[in-house]
Amino acid sequence: MQDESRAASYVHDLERKVEELTAQLRDSTSNQQRQGKEHSEFWTTRNGPSILNPDIRTDDNEQSSSEAVGGEEILEVNRHTNSIEFHGNTSSAAALGQLQKKREPLKSVAHEDEDEEPTVSTHQGGESVPKSIVSTLHNPNFQIQSPQLTQDAHEVSLRDSNFYFEHAHVFIEGYFENLHFIHPIIDKENFVSRAHELWMGRNLQPANGFIALYLSLLSLGALTRVWDQPQLGGLGRFEWSRKLFTEAQGFLHNSLFTNDLETIQALYLMAKVCQNELTPHLAYMYLGLAIRTCLAAGFNRETSSPKSRRHDWISKTWWGLYSLEIEMSFSLGRPDTLGMDEYHNRSQPGREEVCDSTVIPIMVDCARIVRSVSIDIYHSGVSTHEQLQRSLQIESRLDAWLEELPEILHPSFGHSRQGLVPISSLRDPKWSRRQRLVLEIRYHNIKMILFRPFLAYLTSTTEDKSGNNWEPEAQTVLEMAARKCIDSSKKTVDIIYETFRQHTFFRCWWYNTTYIMFAVTNLLLLLLRGPTSLVDHLEANTIRDSVKKTIEILEAMDESVVARKSVEIVKSHFKEYCDGDDASQNQQQLDNEDGDIPQPDMAVNPEAFPFGGLSYGEFIPDLTFVTGFPDYPFESMISLFGDITGPSILD
């Protein structure tokens, strides 16, 4: 009861502070408008209302304050595919786009390839920036290709190779021992049995849907398994995966509008291949086809027929796709295609007995929280005051979701929690270890996206050009929210770093690149523009350590071309911070030598950098870029992944 009383008192005090904050900031906005200061740009968006006063608008675009805080929408043409790609304000692209705006003045890309024409990306508000990073960081090695053979010739070729029997078992285990545990929607026993029929030639006319499922599962297994040898059968990881993907696509094309379970599962796996190839736009498209096919088959509806083993797997498939659809759509800032929940009355897998499929309804609960973040925070059009209150309410739901996890899936498993006797984690099954890891990362990913608008707002409006700081109460309340974002960003980096250190399998889950880049974007944003009161000297050191860990993580995934380009960008921006930090210290040293007293207050000396620092050369001796991207301004990070979950989504 005492804990509940303290919690109620805390919430009451917080609400009172938020109300005071809103009043103070609205007064500040009004004063700035009356004075006609140049720094009013900090308080209003380009085409939207005042960030703190929704009644004050510029132009005719009635953009919500939450959109102004949450990020900008990006619409770009990918010059590799000639396709238009949209990335909304909950995407990594929006987060990276905000980083671009924090750098003043904007710099254009220093060196364009001489044989290529620069492309232009258009942002909300009509601003153009040089060179589309959607194109720059596109994965050119992964392309959808039409099979070179007809279906009949293709099937004959597969039979001649005995459906890749010699290596198939390696790729099958590569899938079922890894990503299968995150969305366990495929019946392994049934799949292996039908695969044996292919290998033994017992089924002379296998369904196209199953062949597509078989080949796409092999493709994903080849892509995400640990390769202790460079090649199998003369082909490497990506060669095998892309070959199998192309062949699966050929059979899928002939059964694309067949409403059977195997076709749906094949589409799901192909979306996962695209997701881990770091081509999120294609993943979104394949997953959309899987959802549409489910709805066309009525797999989202409960039936009156007797329950069967197939009924259970249809339920697992539908609800697994349901959660993935919300998460993937949110990570791209796009709407999901599910419609109202009232449409979907298919029974969920049971929760009573904890097993590997218990994670499916748990992820459904998590996905619904993610949807609340999108609707109630990023697309609600409410004031900053209301936005913060809603964020705290969603955080309570998220914390309750975490605490209600089964003991074996809780991140604290193996340690004492809520007075319970510690449970040994040495003999827990593999599926629980995989799921526990992913659920913890999902929790922190949602939390950093939930509170990121307040970090972005603080770094935009910490102080105006006249050098006047905010009122202490206002600063304190907003910093509380921003700190939650930073804490979860650092925790995300720590979790992935420690898992990389201990388990090689996790380095092959390439989608980790997206989570890491979203987290490091927040950390760089704070380092480069954070208020002095939010980042003291000690915390700056820990944030720098997290950025260095991020670099190590990305370098460990150097098989991926996108991960390689990503680490170059992080190094470039981190070097910019470290160089600025060194210059600030050198200037202060010169001032001291001249007998001047240094000015520690950023409000008085806004040009001084507040962080004491580590020289860049102390930990990264050489930053000579050899990939053709010699100087990355913030605009080069705009659309790094168009994938998070937002949160972005870990498998």
Secondary structure, 3 states (H helix, E strand, C coil): CHHHHHHHHHHHHHHHHHHHHHHHHHHHHHHHHHHCCHHHHHCECCCCEECCCCCCECCCCCCCHHHHHHCCCEEEEECCCCEEEEECCCCHHHHHHHHHHHCCCCCCCCCCCCCCCCCEEEECCCCEEECCHHHHCCCCCCCCCCCCCCHHHHHHHHHHCHHHHHHHHHHHHHHHCCHHHCCCCCCHHHHHHHHHHHHHCCCCCCCHHHHHHHHHHHHHHHHHCCCCCCCECCECHHHHHHHHHHHHHHHHHCCCCCCCHHHHHHHHHHHHHHHHCCCHHHHHHHHHHHHHHHHHHCCCCCCCCCCCHHHHHHHHHHHHHHHHHHHHHHHHCCCCCCCCHHHCCCCCCCCCCCCHHHHHHHHHHHHHHHHHHHHHHHCCCCCHHHHHHHHHHHHHHHHHHHHCCCHHHCCCCCCCCCCCCCCCCCCCCHHHHHHHHHHHHHHHHHHHHHHHHHHHHHHHHCECCCCCECCHHHHHHHHHHHHHHHHHHHHHHHHHHHHHHHCHHHHHCCCHHHHHHHHHHHHHHHHHHCCCCCCCHHHHHHHHHHHHHHHHHHHHCCCCHHHHHHHHHHHHHHHHHHHHHHHHHHHHHHHHHCCCCCCCCCCCCCCCCCCCCCCHHHCCCCCCCCCCCCCCCHHHHCCCCCCCECCECCC
